[in-house]
Amino acid sequence: MERLGLCLTGGGARGAYQAGALKALEELGYLDKVYAISGTSIGSVNASLLASRSVDEIKELWLNYPASDFNKDTSIFKTIRERKMDIVNQGVYEINALEKLLEENIDIQKLKKHKVYVTLSPAGMENEGVMGLLKSSFKHYIKNESQVIYSPLHEQNDEDINKQILASCSIPFVFPSVKMEGQQVFDGGLYDNAPVKPLIDAGCDSIIVINVSFNPIYEVHNDIEICYGDSALINNFWYHADGYYTFVLPTVQGCDSVVVTHLIVNPLPQTPIATQANNIIYSSSPTGNQWYSSQGLIIGAVNQVYIPNCSDTYYVIVTDSNGCSSNASNEIQFVFTSISDFSNKRLSIYPNPAKQILNITSENENIKTVKIFNIYGQELMCVNQEFDNGINVEILSNGIYVLEIETDDQVWTYKFIKQ
């Protein structure tokens, strides 16, 4: 390493952090070996300061410098309204504070003893405004005609040095452009934010680049829903109470990342009540039902009504739209009775089992409607017109079914078998 170059990139106010990097290089013994320095934007300020001040002085300058000095007192939006298209030339913020900083802290004579390069971005004639900026950018980025200027400050007239440093910091639309030889000149980072080229041209065979980048702090919000009585694993801890839980975790860049988890505890559905009427058992809940026997879950038995086909203990559990399940209902001790022809003084149902026609007759009752249900309570057939005292059940699969017969003053339920 015969000639060491030092490149300070742009990065706005975050360029103050370059002072810390410079201090580290000084402690490692590299600064004394630097042959040439280049800078863009805020990097050009630090490069110029480094050529005329000690690192400790630069550090104290940035630690004590009030950031508000760069701001205008006038409203941003008011400024934009007033300046309109001339906002390119005048910017939103004043740059007078930075100009004062340079005048008070740059030692021109010391600077001219070092090789210091700053990056400038000319953008058309000073009266071209936005169009000049657009045309210059088009040439640089689309036509590949480089517009960047690497100005050797140590070769400039004393009165031009601070002016060129200001120009290298003049972010378009934010700060006013700097007028130089009839041109409007802007922030060097517009065309080259890491100016290593002038260092290479100066004969440097090794270059240290101090890049200023911004690693954001992330804040992530999560919602986790559980049911009452359950727990959720959040950052390796189990929680069961409703509320917000906040943890700070490091990112891969070493920055803090805030994770806020909202734990929502949903209540359980009301415990259903199971009842029996004749050969049918019912749930008090119209939806979300799942019937069980002593053998466990009954596949397909998810309606409010269930028709058992054997003697057993039955109960129901309700699950709501949040996926929460109720406690089990009371148990129904169901006794299955044999199925055969039925006849009493009011109704007769035969043959049972039936293969094709199931007859329903009555001498005294006016039969209004006959419905047929499967054992899961699903309605399969409804007859509410003349049916000649018989219903064709040939289309039904073999198994046990329930008849619901409505007369003028009563609803009757009976089981029958389809063979």
Summary of the structure (lengths in Angstrom):
residues: 419
radius of gyration: 43.4
end to end distance: 99.0
largest distance: 126.1
contacts: 1281
relative contact order: 0.10
helix: 26%
strand: 34%
